[in-house]
Amino acid sequence: MEEQFREARVRAKSAIQSKWKAIADVRTLGWGGPIESIEAAFPFVRTSTSKLRDALSHHLPVLIFQSRESPPQKMEIVLAYRDSAGNPYRTRVAATSEVPNAHVLLLSEFAQAVWFALDQQMLPPPGEGRAFEEALIGLTGKALLEL
């Protein structure tokens, strides 16, 4: 069992490190929670959350991807939820505009890797000051988080 987790941790780290540049080319990353505060700030998310309310993985941050112009013209919110099989890293992407499937897949795979890394304590919890941000920058680069 430990071997499976070790391999999964390697895959998660690899996914974060291999996907961040493609995301950083068009989006900046932010995070937040609880879901109620995300819904208040970004009402377009409510359509996605209403169907998943009981299945949302509340212990994981909501990931917020915004386009790079100021103010951002496009945004995707990636939510974690637990599916019927118990997988806590399923994703739902809520967006302000139509999003190509390849972009949804990229954001979903990146988000799942970040959430797994959080649960495996490869990354510190986002609520602990700047530690999460600094650890994420260490795996990626500042470009992912800066405008």
Backbone bond lengths (Angstrom), bond angles and torsions (degrees), N, CA, C in turn:
res aa  C-N    CA-C-N  psi(-1)  N-CA   C-N-CA  omega(-1)  CA-C   N-CA-C  phi
1 M - - - 1.448 - - 1.532 110.34 -
2 E 1.311 117.05 -43.36 1.462 120.86 179.60 1.524 110.54 -61.14
3 E 1.328 117.62 -35.97 1.470 121.77 177.91 1.533 110.41 -62.19
4 Q 1.339 117.23 -39.99 1.463 120.90 178.33 1.530 111.13 -63.24
5 F 1.335 116.18 -42.66 1.455 119.86 178.98 1.522 111.08 -67.06
6 R 1.328 117.10 -38.09 1.459 120.36 178.70 1.530 109.50 -62.14
7 E 1.315 116.66 -45.23 1.464 120.79 178.37 1.530 111.13 -64.57
8 A 1.311 117.26 -39.85 1.460 121.33 178.92 1.529 110.77 -65.28
9 R 1.326 117.35 -37.85 1.466 120.57 177.63 1.532 110.57 -65.24
10 V 1.319 116.34 -40.19 1.468 120.48 177.68 1.529 109.83 -63.79
11 R 1.332 117.24 -43.03 1.470 120.98 178.85 1.535 111.13 -63.87
12 A 1.322 116.91 -40.70 1.471 120.24 179.74 1.529 110.67 -64.06
13 K 1.303 116.86 -46.83 1.464 120.51 179.08 1.525 110.44 -61.72
14 S 1.311 116.39 -41.97 1.464 121.12 178.46 1.528 111.40 -63.39
15 A 1.324 117.43 -41.11 1.464 121.03 179.21 1.524 110.84 -63.41
16 I 1.322 116.82 -43.64 1.464 120.47 178.92 1.527 109.47 -61.83
17 Q 1.323 116.46 -48.08 1.457 120.57 -175.77 1.524 113.46 -71.40
18 S 1.315 117.97 -26.58 1.464 119.71 -178.22 1.521 113.48 -91.35
19 K 1.313 118.80 -19.12 1.465 121.59 -174.29 1.520 114.22 -104.12
20 W 1.319 118.05 -18.65 1.459 119.60 -171.73 1.519 113.54 -63.44
21 K 1.333 118.19 -36.51 1.467 119.32 -176.96 1.525 111.55 -65.60
22 A 1.319 116.99 -40.23 1.466 119.97 178.24 1.530 110.54 -62.94
23 I 1.312 116.59 -35.82 1.467 120.37 176.98 1.527 110.31 -71.53
24 A 1.334 116.71 -46.10 1.466 121.69 -176.43 1.525 112.40 -63.29
25 D 1.320 118.15 -23.26 1.462 120.58 177.18 1.528 111.69 -62.75
26 V 1.326 117.33 -29.79 1.464 120.18 -174.06 1.529 114.75 -126.59
27 R 1.331 117.92 -13.47 1.464 121.41 -175.76 1.530 111.62 -138.97
28 T 1.328 114.89 155.88 1.457 121.51 166.07 1.525 106.77 -106.73
29 L 1.303 116.68 156.18 1.457 122.19 -177.62 1.518 110.68 -109.69
30 G 1.318 114.13 137.20 1.455 122.26 171.03 1.515 107.63 -139.29
31 W 1.316 117.35 177.12 1.463 120.84 -179.94 1.507 108.43 -152.09
32 G 1.306 115.18 162.53 1.451 119.88 -179.68 1.503 112.10 -171.11
33 G 1.281 114.28 -175.03 1.449 123.47 -179.43 1.515 107.26 158.45
34 P 1.279 120.36 167.74 1.463 126.73 -2.12 1.530 111.48 -69.39
35 I 1.298 115.96 172.64 1.456 121.81 -174.61 1.521 112.09 -58.25
36 E 1.308 118.16 -33.25 1.463 120.95 179.97 1.533 111.09 -61.63
37 S 1.316 117.20 -38.81 1.466 119.36 178.92 1.526 110.91 -71.98
38 I 1.318 117.52 -32.71 1.462 121.27 176.54 1.530 109.57 -66.93
39 E 1.329 116.60 -43.86 1.468 120.56 178.47 1.528 111.65 -62.84
40 A 1.328 116.88 -38.07 1.460 120.59 179.49 1.529 110.75 -66.53
41 A 1.316 116.43 -40.51 1.459 120.46 -178.89 1.527 112.33 -77.24
42 F 1.336 116.79 -33.69 1.461 122.35 -175.05 1.534 109.31 -132.48
43 P 1.330 117.38 80.31 1.471 120.95 -174.40 1.532 115.13 -56.73
44 F 1.329 119.06 -24.30 1.458 120.04 -179.70 1.527 112.91 -62.39
45 V 1.317 117.52 -15.48 1.459 122.56 -179.44 1.537 111.44 -73.82
46 R 1.308 117.07 -24.20 1.475 121.36 -173.19 1.528 113.09 -57.17
47 T 1.313 118.44 -34.23 1.464 120.96 179.31 1.524 110.18 -59.79
48 S 1.326 116.84 -42.72 1.465 121.14 179.73 1.519 112.20 -74.27
49 T 1.320 117.52 -39.73 1.462 119.53 -175.48 1.518 112.49 -74.63
50 S 1.321 117.34 -29.03 1.466 118.97 -177.04 1.522 112.00 -61.36
51 K 1.318 117.25 -34.24 1.464 121.54 -179.28 1.526 112.51 -80.11
52 L 1.335 115.85 -18.56 1.471 120.18 -174.32 1.521 113.78 -114.76
53 R 1.314 117.50 4.59 1.469 121.95 -170.42 1.528 113.05 -42.75
54 D 1.319 118.51 -49.45 1.468 121.33 -176.12 1.525 113.14 -76.87
55 A 1.327 117.57 -17.65 1.462 120.58 -176.14 1.528 113.25 -100.99
56 L 1.336 118.56 -6.19 1.458 120.25 -177.85 1.516 111.45 -60.01
57 S 1.319 115.93 139.67 1.468 122.37 177.22 1.530 107.21 -87.36
58 H 1.326 116.27 87.48 1.464 121.77 -172.65 1.527 113.85 -66.36
59 H 1.326 118.15 -18.42 1.462 119.67 -179.38 1.534 112.38 -80.64
60 L 1.340 117.06 -8.67 1.462 121.26 -179.89 1.527 109.52 -105.21
61 P 1.343 117.48 144.44 1.456 119.26 -178.95 1.532 111.32 -72.20
62 V 1.300 114.89 151.87 1.454 121.65 170.37 1.529 105.54 -80.10
63 L 1.328 117.19 131.51 1.459 120.59 179.08 1.523 108.84 -97.63
64 I 1.325 115.15 134.46 1.460 122.80 -175.05 1.521 108.21 -118.73
65 F 1.321 115.78 121.04 1.460 121.83 178.81 1.521 108.10 -114.19
66 Q 1.344 116.27 123.45 1.463 121.00 -178.90 1.523 109.96 -121.64
67 S 1.341 115.05 144.05 1.459 118.77 176.72 1.523 109.37 -64.15
68 R 1.307 116.13 160.84 1.448 122.39 -166.40 1.527 115.99 -83.74
69 E 1.327 119.58 -4.97 1.463 118.37 176.36 1.536 109.33 -83.34
70 S 1.338 114.89 162.58 1.457 119.27 -178.35 1.528 109.54 -121.50
71 P 1.305 119.15 118.86 1.469 126.14 -1.89 1.530 110.64 -74.56
72 P 1.331 116.23 157.25 1.465 119.10 -177.99 1.528 111.79 -62.88
73 Q 1.321 115.99 138.80 1.456 121.44 179.77 1.531 112.04 -93.49
74 K 1.330 116.90 -23.67 1.462 121.64 -178.81 1.519 109.52 -132.27
75 M 1.323 114.95 149.86 1.458 119.93 -179.09 1.522 109.47 -151.02
76 E 1.320 114.86 142.20 1.458 121.28 171.01 1.524 108.23 -126.49
77 I 1.312 115.17 134.76 1.458 122.54 176.42 1.526 105.93 -111.13
78 V 1.338 116.64 127.04 1.462 120.44 -178.83 1.529 108.43 -111.29
79 L 1.322 114.80 120.29 1.464 123.37 -176.75 1.519 109.96 -106.15
80 A 1.317 115.89 143.08 1.465 121.03 174.28 1.518 108.84 -98.41
81 Y 1.332 115.73 137.37 1.458 119.28 174.45 1.523 109.64 -143.29
82 R 1.314 114.60 157.93 1.469 122.60 179.88 1.519 107.98 -93.94
83 D 1.342 116.09 124.05 1.466 119.08 179.43 1.528 110.40 -83.04
84 S 1.323 116.88 178.95 1.466 121.29 -176.13 1.524 112.89 -64.55
85 A 1.331 117.27 -21.00 1.464 120.84 177.47 1.535 111.70 -86.83
86 G 1.337 117.31 -4.80 1.460 120.85 177.52 1.517 115.01 97.52
87 N 1.330 118.57 0.85 1.459 121.55 178.80 1.536 108.88 -68.96
88 P 1.350 118.30 115.58 1.471 120.83 -176.24 1.525 114.18 -84.10
89 Y 1.331 118.31 2.72 1.462 121.61 -174.11 1.527 113.36 -112.87
90 R 1.314 117.15 20.56 1.469 119.30 174.82 1.523 107.25 -68.02
91 T 1.317 116.68 150.65 1.459 119.34 -177.04 1.520 111.99 -121.28
92 R 1.305 113.39 149.45 1.459 122.29 170.27 1.516 105.15 -130.33
93 V 1.316 116.81 127.87 1.454 121.97 179.43 1.525 108.61 -106.69
94 A 1.317 115.44 121.59 1.460 122.07 173.60 1.523 106.27 -106.29
95 A 1.332 116.70 133.34 1.464 119.73 -174.97 1.518 111.49 -134.03
96 T 1.326 114.30 155.97 1.456 120.22 178.27 1.523 111.78 -80.43
97 S 1.316 117.41 -14.43 1.463 121.73 179.64 1.529 108.82 -151.26
98 E 1.315 115.62 173.55 1.467 121.33 178.98 1.527 109.65 -58.82
99 V 1.332 116.43 134.66 1.456 121.52 -177.91 1.528 108.61 -123.44
100 P 1.334 117.45 129.64 1.466 119.38 177.49 1.535 111.32 -60.80
101 N 1.312 116.46 146.17 1.465 121.30 -179.27 1.519 112.61 -55.86
102 A 1.324 117.63 -38.22 1.468 120.38 -179.90 1.529 111.05 -62.56
103 H 1.334 117.06 -36.36 1.465 121.07 178.68 1.528 110.58 -70.46
104 V 1.326 116.91 -41.45 1.469 120.96 176.39 1.523 109.98 -59.80
105 L 1.322 117.62 -44.47 1.460 121.96 179.42 1.529 110.87 -62.41
106 L 1.322 117.56 -44.09 1.462 121.81 178.59 1.531 110.85 -59.48
107 L 1.321 116.89 -49.05 1.466 120.44 -179.97 1.523 111.22 -64.33
108 S 1.324 116.94 -40.20 1.469 121.24 -179.30 1.521 111.15 -64.29
109 E 1.319 117.14 -46.25 1.470 120.31 -179.37 1.525 111.08 -64.82
110 F 1.319 116.78 -40.56 1.458 120.47 177.95 1.530 110.03 -64.12
111 A 1.331 116.72 -47.24 1.469 121.10 -179.37 1.518 111.32 -60.70
112 Q 1.321 117.77 -44.93 1.465 120.71 179.52 1.525 111.01 -60.18
113 A 1.317 116.90 -39.88 1.466 120.27 178.86 1.526 111.06 -66.01
114 V 1.340 117.05 -41.41 1.467 120.20 178.54 1.525 110.33 -64.68
115 W 1.329 116.96 -45.13 1.467 119.61 -179.65 1.519 111.71 -63.51
116 F 1.318 117.63 -41.51 1.467 120.70 177.53 1.532 109.18 -62.96
117 A 1.336 117.08 -44.05 1.468 120.54 179.01 1.525 111.21 -60.81
118 L 1.308 117.74 -36.98 1.465 120.77 175.99 1.524 110.71 -64.56
119 D 1.331 116.81 -48.75 1.464 120.40 -179.12 1.525 112.38 -64.05
120 Q 1.315 117.01 -30.38 1.467 121.16 179.75 1.530 112.11 -88.64
121 Q 1.322 116.66 5.04 1.462 124.44 179.93 1.528 112.32 60.44
122 M 1.332 116.03 28.81 1.455 121.56 171.58 1.526 109.48 -78.74
123 L 1.318 116.18 -22.88 1.460 124.55 175.28 1.524 107.89 -126.27
124 P 1.333 118.10 142.51 1.471 120.11 177.03 1.531 110.12 -72.56
125 P 1.311 117.44 156.79 1.474 120.61 179.14 1.534 111.32 -60.56
126 P 1.326 117.64 142.65 1.470 120.86 -179.14 1.518 114.05 -60.70
127 G 1.321 118.20 -25.06 1.460 121.32 -178.36 1.512 114.75 -76.61
128 E 1.311 118.05 -0.08 1.469 121.24 -176.87 1.523 111.60 -101.07
129 G 1.303 116.22 64.45 1.458 120.89 177.39 1.514 112.02 62.84
130 R 1.315 116.30 -140.38 1.467 122.16 -176.42 1.524 113.21 -90.78
131 A 1.318 118.08 4.45 1.467 120.60 -176.02 1.527 112.13 -60.18
132 F 1.335 117.37 -43.26 1.466 120.64 179.21 1.524 110.33 -62.12
133 E 1.326 116.33 -48.34 1.458 121.32 179.91 1.529 111.17 -58.33
134 E 1.318 117.38 -46.69 1.460 121.39 -178.75 1.529 111.67 -65.37
135 A 1.329 117.06 -39.85 1.465 120.15 178.43 1.528 110.73 -67.12
136 L 1.316 116.93 -39.81 1.463 121.00 178.96 1.532 110.52 -65.98
137 I 1.321 116.84 -41.65 1.465 120.61 176.23 1.530 109.91 -61.09
138 G 1.332 117.01 -37.09 1.457 120.58 177.80 1.523 112.83 -62.28
139 L 1.321 117.19 -31.07 1.468 121.36 178.22 1.522 112.39 -86.74
140 T 1.317 116.50 -24.25 1.460 120.09 -174.84 1.518 108.94 -119.59
141 G 1.272 116.16 -101.57 1.457 123.30 179.20 1.515 107.85 -178.73
142 K 1.318 116.90 162.18 1.460 120.75 -178.17 1.521 112.60 -61.85
143 A 1.323 116.64 -28.17 1.471 120.50 -176.49 1.515 112.93 -58.34
144 L 1.327 117.93 -27.23 1.463 120.81 -179.95 1.524 111.62 -67.86
145 L 1.321 116.72 -30.73 1.463 120.98 -173.93 1.527 113.69 -106.34
146 E 1.303 117.85 -13.21 1.463 120.02 -177.49 1.512 110.81 -102.25
147 L 1.326 115.21 151.26 1.462 120.91 178.64 1.507 110.33 -77.27
